[in-house]
Amino acid sequence: FLAIWARASLLQSSVVKERMPEAWALLHNAQSMISSHTPPEIKAFVTATEAHCLKYQGRIAEQDAKIHESIDKLDPKSPRRWALLLDLAPLLADSGRLSEFAKDMDRLEANPLFRKSLPQVALIRFVNAVETCQIQTALEMMARIPTQSDTQLLSVQNFGKYSSLLTLLREIIEGARQPDDPSASFQQELPDWALVLRC
């Protein structure tokens, strides 16, 4: 519960700066309650929460270590391992390093228990493809992401940002914007700062 509360504070920290120290305090309390009797799923979730906190502070090297530590705490056959991977994969995708868990992502996508999460997997792969300038892969993943009116994804704004970046990449690499650019329909949804990038 404390780790979940820490995540709630973390999400609010971008608006209310005081929430960041609160998130760390809650996380440290959660860590202090871990013992040899604590189930590995709880240990892994607390470690994953620390990874998220580290990302918000830009401590990427420490974040990466916690990502691997968290995943390694769970047996490959554990259903919670896949849920945890879905939680942590966006952190790697944001820096174009999803390849570190490429095989795990393929297995996750093939797992029938996570069929409803396929749009989220597509979004994660889309972000990673843009970060690594894989334009064709990014376009393929974009086609698998539902429109904003149909999706319950938490990272809709993230999608808008990266669809704008994809358009810029295409202009730079291909020389001109394509008339059938699938990102065009999302341009009106972009925040002001993203529209500035288009100038």
C-alpha positions in Angstrom: 0.0 0.0 0.0 2.8 2.5 0.9 4.5 1.9 -2.5 1.2 2.5 -4.3 0.7 5.7 -2.3 4.3 6.7 -3.2 3.4 6.3 -6.9 0.3 8.5 -6.4 2.5 11.2 -4.9 5.1 10.8 -7.7 2.5 11.4 -10.4 1.4 14.6 -8.6 5.0 15.8 -8.2 5.1 17.4 -11.7 2.5 19.8 -10.5 3.1 20.0 -6.8 6.9 19.9 -6.1 6.3 19.0 -2.4 5.0 15.6 -3.5 8.5 14.3 -4.6 9.9 14.2 -1.0 6.6 12.7 0.1 7.0 10.0 -2.5 10.5 9.1 -1.3 9.4 9.1 2.3 6.6 6.7 1.6 9.0 4.5 -0.5 11.5 4.4 2.3 8.8 3.4 4.8 7.8 0.6 2.4 11.4 -0.6 2.1 11.8 -0.6 5.8 9.0 -3.1 6.2 10.5 -5.6 3.8 11.8 -8.7 5.4 12.9 -12.2 4.4 9.2 -13.2 4.7 8.0 -10.6 2.2 6.7 -12.2 -1.0 8.9 -11.6 -4.0 6.1 -9.9 -5.9 5.9 -7.2 -3.2 9.7 -6.8 -3.1 9.7 -6.4 -6.9 6.9 -3.8 -6.9 8.7 -1.7 -4.3 11.9 -1.8 -6.3 10.0 -0.9 -9.5 8.5 2.1 -7.6 12.0 3.2 -6.8 12.9 3.0 -10.5 10.1 5.3 -11.3 11.1 7.8 -8.6 14.7 7.8 -9.9 13.5 8.5 -13.4 11.6 11.6 -12.2 14.9 12.8 -10.8 16.8 12.1 -13.9 19.0 9.5 -12.2 19.0 7.2 -15.2 21.9 4.9 -14.4 20.4 4.1 -10.9 17.0 3.7 -12.5 18.2 1.1 -15.0 19.8 -0.9 -12.2 16.6 -0.9 -10.3 14.6 -2.0 -13.4 16.8 -5.1 -13.9 16.8 -5.8 -10.1 13.0 -5.6 -10.0 12.5 -7.9 -13.0 15.1 -10.4 -11.7 13.2 -10.8 -8.4 10.4 -12.7 -10.1 10.5 -16.1 -11.7 10.1 -16.1 -15.5 6.9 -18.2 -15.0 5.3 -15.7 -12.6 2.3 -13.9 -14.1 3.3 -10.8 -12.1 6.6 -10.7 -14.0 4.8 -9.8 -17.1 2.7 -7.1 -15.4 5.9 -5.7 -13.9 7.5 -5.7 -17.3 4.6 -3.7 -18.8 5.0 -1.2 -15.9 8.8 -0.8 -16.4 9.2 -1.1 -20.2 8.2 2.5 -20.9 11.2 3.7 -18.8 13.5 1.9 -21.2 11.5 2.9 -24.3 11.9 6.6 -23.3 15.7 6.2 -23.8 15.5 3.8 -26.8 16.7 0.8 -25.0 13.7 -1.5 -25.1 16.0 -4.1 -26.9 17.3 -5.0 -23.4 14.0 -6.8 -22.9 13.3 -7.7 -26.5 12.6 -11.4 -26.0 10.5 -10.7 -22.9 8.4 -8.1 -24.8 7.8 -10.7 -27.6 6.6 -13.2 -25.0 4.4 -10.6 -23.3 2.8 -9.7 -26.6 2.1 -13.4 -27.3 0.6 -14.0 -23.8 -3.2 -14.4 -24.1 -3.6 -13.1 -20.6 -2.4 -9.7 -21.7 -4.4 -9.4 -24.9 -6.1 -6.3 -23.7 -2.7 -4.7 -23.1 -1.6 -5.0 -26.8 -2.4 -1.3 -27.5 -0.1 -0.4 -24.6 2.6 -2.7 -25.9 2.3 -1.0 -29.3 2.6 2.4 -27.7 5.8 1.3 -25.8 7.3 -0.1 -29.0 6.3 3.1 -30.9 8.1 5.3 -28.4 11.2 3.1 -28.6 11.1 3.1 -32.4 11.0 6.9 -32.5 13.8 7.2 -30.0 16.0 4.9 -32.2 14.9 6.5 -35.5 13.2 3.4 -36.8 10.7 5.2 -38.9 9.0 2.2 -40.5 8.6 0.3 -37.2 7.2 3.5 -35.6 4.6 3.8 -38.4 3.6 0.1 -38.0 3.2 0.5 -34.3 1.3 3.8 -34.7 -1.3 1.9 -36.8 -1.8 -0.5 -33.9 -2.5 2.2 -31.4 -6.3 3.1 -31.0 -7.4 6.7 -31.5 -7.6 8.8 -28.4 -11.4 8.5 -28.2 -11.1 4.7 -28.1 -8.2 4.1 -25.8 -7.7 4.1 -22.1 -4.0 4.4 -22.3 -2.5 6.6 -19.6 0.2 8.1 -21.9 -2.0 9.8 -24.5 0.1 13.0 -24.1 3.2 10.9 -24.6 1.8 9.6 -27.8 1.1 13.1 -29.0 4.6 14.2 -28.3 6.2 11.2 -30.1 3.9 11.4 -33.1 5.1 15.0 -33.5 8.7 13.9 -33.2 8.1 11.1 -35.8 6.8 13.7 -38.2 9.9 15.8 -37.7 12.1 12.8 -38.2 10.4 12.0 -41.5 10.9 15.5 -42.7 14.6 15.4 -41.8 15.3 11.9 -43.2 12.9 11.8 -46.1 13.2 15.4 -47.0 9.5 16.3 -47.0 6.4 15.4 -45.2 4.4 12.6 -46.8 0.8 13.4 -47.7 -0.4 10.1 -46.2 1.4 10.8 -42.9 -0.7 8.9 -40.3 0.5 11.3 -37.6 -1.3 14.2 -39.3 -4.6 13.4 -37.6 -3.1 13.7 -34.2 -1.5 17.2 -34.7 -4.5 19.1 -33.5 -4.3 17.2 -30.2 -0.7 18.3 -29.5 0.2 20.6 -26.6 1.5 24.1 -27.6 5.1 23.2 -26.9 4.9 20.3 -29.3 3.4 22.5 -32.0 6.3 24.9 -31.6 8.7 22.0 -32.5 6.9 21.8 -35.9 8.0 25.4 -36.8 
